[in-house]
């Protein structure tokens, strides 16, 4: 074993995912660069990675969230961007952790819908979260697509 | 602001929603960050050293595989800190640090044993379930100390 000297000590790295019909990751990156003030920003296919002091990163994320609140999602990351232990440039194949993101991004539009609907929901309305016993219902969007395909 | 343990601890959706509603998510990334930002002996990829399974002995017996004990050295401190927990049970597959079924069972057991508020959920499969999913998390988090937004 040899000595380990960590890089970027004292910084935090956060992922910013955008899954929006109105905004692409490059739109978000341009806006992030405008307000970054020297914080490290890496543009990715799904959004951004932002590395800097916790206060600076939180400020930038708060600003970015304002652009499209229901469609921008944020998560902590343990490694800084480009770390050879995680970066796919060194390892080949998908980055470890990518599959988890891929799975959750595939259903995050339902969560966005929930975030959009929440303010209009009466506070005393009972909640019925999904349980194992809940039957699978046909998604309204799928039904709409079926109707449209029959009409055309 | 309450510290909320999220399961899977790598979940983007839970991490975002807990923070969005004004609480602190306890996710694997926080522990991994602490490990890789601490100087010591090189032990890639996660800087888990032979000392960590020993720390895991606090949470699992010595005959339990070292993989479980090593993982518990990451999750154990977060379980002790947690003031509430949100579980999603049907992650299509477990990934990364969550890739050990026995550790996952132990995490859930230890959290329930602590008697803190726990919310059990499944992933939403359509928009209607998404609305209920977000409403359930929002209501649960509002009832915690610190309230959220």
Interface residues (C-beta under 8 A of the other chain):
Chain A: X1 X2 X3 X4 X5 X6 X8 X9 X10 X12 X13 X15 X17 X73 X74 X75 X76 X77 X78 X79 X83 X85 X86 X96 X97 X99 X100 X101 X103 X104 X105 X107 X108 X109 X110 X111 X112 X113 X114 X115 X117 X118 X121 X125 X127 X128 X129 X130 X131 X132 X134 X136 X137 X138 X139 X140 X141 X142
Chain B: X8 X10 X11 X12 X13 X15 X16 X17 X19 X20 X25 X27 X28 X29 X30 X31 X32 X33 X35 X36 X37 X38 X39 X40 X41 X42 X43 X44 X45 X46 X47 X89 X90 X91 X92 X93 X95 X96 X98 X120 X121 X122 X123 X124 X125 X126 X127 X128 X129 X130 X131 X132 X133 X134 X135 X136 X138 X139
